[in-house]
């Protein structure tokens, strides 16, 4: 009977875990919620594991690059960082960090909504914009570099657009367009 109770508690906890998505590139806090330790990228998924100091604690799983002790990457090709630490080191493919509640959303599409709008608004002035899943990250680098001269986005807009395109590319981590 004790084993069954433990299994039921485990299942209940597993089912209640919620994936949240970061709404914008922003500061990330230590898991106690008190100290800014780096930055986290828009669209980064994390499993809610608790709360601390009025912030939500999420567990982010990613990829490590040999010799880079300050970055947790979102893709196997180590192209897109999830978290860049200014304090401490990444020693595992999983980090627990805290973020203000307003910086997280359970809807991945909502986290990317303004970036998606900016991409389609900017990149359809002269032609139909391609769906991000039509290309991989490397192809988007070349295409966007070429087209940027025509569309003339600001540097900030260009950063948002290329992040959106790479995250949603065939080898990206975003899944809200599937």
QUIVENTA-V520861 format. One record per helix or strand. SS is the DSSP state (a for helix, b for strand). FROM is the first residue (numbers start at 1). TO is the last residue. If there is no record, write none. Layout:
ss={SS SS}
from={FROM FROM}
to={TO TO}
This chain:
ss={a b b b b b b b b b a b a a a a}
from={2 19 26 36 45 55 63 68 81 94 101 104 108 132 137 155}
to={16 22 29 40 52 61 65 73 85 100 103 105 123 134 151 167}
